[in-house]
Structures are given as structure tokens and as C-alpha cells.
């Protein structure tokens, strides 16, 4: 009988809302669930920050650092973390300034161009979803209310799908 320890869809949303985290998955099935859960206005999901995340389609993986549970000090990894953190801040604060988005998209494009030049076997393909209105589920909202959690976000801002290259 197959068994999996990964959190299901509802628990992923619950944990992300309580901690203010971005959801990261490598499961095709879970990714399809998050694509379905995007907030839609009249059946259409709007992605105001897609220009930033549209450029970030690969990210480097420092396997040595991940095995030691430390952040990599390599400048490329530091830049990628900075861009991801800044993008998350824009989304969390609902900043839609075209100038800022364009500037960050340019930085993301530069980093990805540099990554493509590197001879690195440790690259992961990545997809982001950051719809206007985020991700939420009525069952999860009920669980949050019943859990007596004092502070939590009313939605999850972003989800990320990572496909590791062999």
C-alpha cells in the first residue's frame, strides 16, 4: 500500500497561511490543485506580477549547501534569494508599480541569463503562480477559525512548482 508523508492540499494552504509562507511543490498533481484554486474574477485569474516571475524559469540549486542545511554564500544564489524575497514583498504588500515590476523583471532576466551560461548540473525548472487575490479555500478558512490561530493571512500569495533536472 503506497504511503506519503507530504501534506495534502488543505494542510498546505493551512500551514502557508499560518506561517505566511509561499507554497513550493514538486508534485504535478498538487500543482494542478493549486492552479485550480487560484482566485478568479468572473472566471479569469489575473497575474499582475507575471513579468517578474515569467523570467525566473530556472533556479540554481547548491546541493552541497542543501545537504548541510546552510544558505549558499555564492553570489548567484544570493541574487536569486534576493529577487525571490523582493518579489514576495511586492505581492504581500500588493504593490503594482510598473516601474518596480519592470526593474525586478530586468534583474530576474539578468540572473537567468547568467545561470544559462554557467555549466551547472544543479538547475531546477521553476513555475510561479501569484494571482491577484491569491489562493484560498473555504474548508481551510473554517479550519483556521476553529484552530484558534491568533494571526494568519487570509490567503496564500504564491505557489511555486519545481521540477528537478536529472
C-alpha positions in Angstrom: 0.0 0.0 0.0 1.6 3.3 -1.0 2.1 5.9 1.7 3.1 9.6 1.5 4.1 11.9 4.3 3.5 15.1 2.3 0.8 17.4 3.4 -2.4 17.3 1.4 -3.8 20.4 -0.4 -5.8 21.7 2.6 -2.9 21.3 5.0 -0.5 23.0 2.6 -2.8 26.0 2.4 -3.4 26.0 6.2 0.3 25.9 7.1 1.2 28.5 4.5 -1.5 30.9 5.8 -0.5 30.5 9.4 3.2 31.0 8.7 2.9 33.5 5.8 4.9 31.1 3.5 5.0 30.5 -0.2 4.0 27.0 -1.2 6.6 25.0 -3.0 5.8 21.7 -4.6 7.4 19.2 -7.0 4.2 17.2 -7.4 2.4 17.5 -10.7 -0.9 16.6 -9.0 -0.5 19.1 -6.2 0.4 21.8 -8.8 -2.8 21.1 -10.7 -4.8 21.6 -7.5 -3.2 25.0 -6.9 -3.8 26.0 -10.5 -7.5 25.2 -9.9 -7.6 27.1 -6.6 -6.4 30.5 -8.0 -8.7 33.4 -7.2 -10.7 34.2 -10.2 -12.7 37.3 -11.1 -15.6 36.3 -13.5 -13.7 33.1 -14.3 -10.4 34.7 -15.1 -7.3 34.8 -12.9 -5.2 37.9 -13.2 -1.4 37.8 -12.7 -0.1 41.4 -12.1 3.4 40.2 -11.2 3.9 37.7 -14.0 6.6 39.9 -15.6 8.9 39.2 -12.7 8.2 35.5 -12.3 8.0 35.0 -16.1 11.7 35.4 -16.3 12.5 33.1 -13.4 12.1 29.8 -15.1 15.2 28.2 -13.8 16.9 28.5 -10.5 20.3 27.2 -9.3 20.5 24.5 -6.6 23.5 24.3 -4.4 23.3 20.7 -3.5 26.3 20.9 -1.1 24.7 23.7 0.9 21.4 22.0 1.0 22.9 18.8 2.4 24.5 20.8 5.2 21.2 22.8 5.8 23.1 26.1 5.2 22.5 29.0 2.8 24.9 29.1 -0.1 27.2 32.2 0.0 27.7 32.0 -3.8 26.8 35.4 -5.3 24.4 33.9 -7.9 22.4 32.1 -5.1 22.4 35.3 -3.0 20.9 37.2 -6.0 18.2 34.7 -6.7 17.2 34.7 -3.0 17.1 38.5 -3.0 14.9 38.6 -6.1 12.5 36.0 -4.7 12.3 37.8 -1.4 11.7 41.2 -3.1 9.0 39.7 -5.4 7.3 38.2 -2.4 7.3 41.5 -0.6 5.8 43.2 -3.6 3.0 40.7 -3.7 2.4 40.6 0.0 2.1 44.4 0.1 0.0 44.5 -3.2 2.5 46.8 -4.9 1.8 47.0 -8.6 4.1 49.9 -9.6 5.0 49.1 -13.3 8.5 50.7 -12.8 9.3 48.5 -9.8 8.0 45.4 -11.6 9.9 46.2 -14.7 13.1 46.8 -12.7 12.8 43.4 -10.9 11.9 41.6 -14.1 15.2 43.0 -15.6 17.1 41.7 -12.6 15.5 38.3 -12.9 16.3 38.2 -16.6 20.0 39.0 -15.9 20.3 36.3 -13.3 18.7 33.7 -15.5 20.9 34.7 -18.4 23.9 34.2 -16.1 22.6 30.9 -15.0 22.3 29.6 -18.5 25.9 30.5 -19.1 27.1 28.5 -16.1 27.9 24.9 -16.6 25.7 23.7 -13.7 24.1 20.3 -13.4 22.1 21.5 -10.4 19.5 23.7 -12.1 15.8 23.3 -11.5 13.0 24.4 -13.8 10.5 26.5 -11.9 7.0 27.9 -12.4 5.3 30.5 -10.2 1.6 31.4 -9.7 0.8 34.7 -7.9 -2.7 35.5 -8.9 -4.5 38.7 -7.8 -6.4 37.5 -4.7 -4.0 34.6 -4.1 -5.1 31.1 -3.2 -7.7 30.2 -0.6 -10.2 27.5 0.2 -13.4 27.7 2.3 -12.5 24.5 4.2 -9.2 25.9 5.1 -10.8 29.1 6.3 -13.0 27.0 8.6 -10.1 25.1 9.9 -8.2 28.4 10.7 -11.2 29.7 12.6 -11.6 26.5 14.6 -7.9 26.3 15.3 -7.9 29.4 17.4 -4.9 30.7 15.5 -4.5 34.3 16.6 -2.8 35.6 13.4 -2.8 34.3 9.9 -3.1 35.5 6.4 -6.5 35.4 4.7 -4.9 33.8 1.6 -1.7 32.3 0.3 0.0 34.8 -2.0 2.1 32.5 -4.2 2.7 28.9 -5.2 5.8 27.5 -6.9 6.4 24.3 -8.9 9.9 23.0 -9.1 11.0 20.2 -11.5 14.5 19.0 -10.7 16.6 18.1 -13.7 18.3 14.7 -13.6 
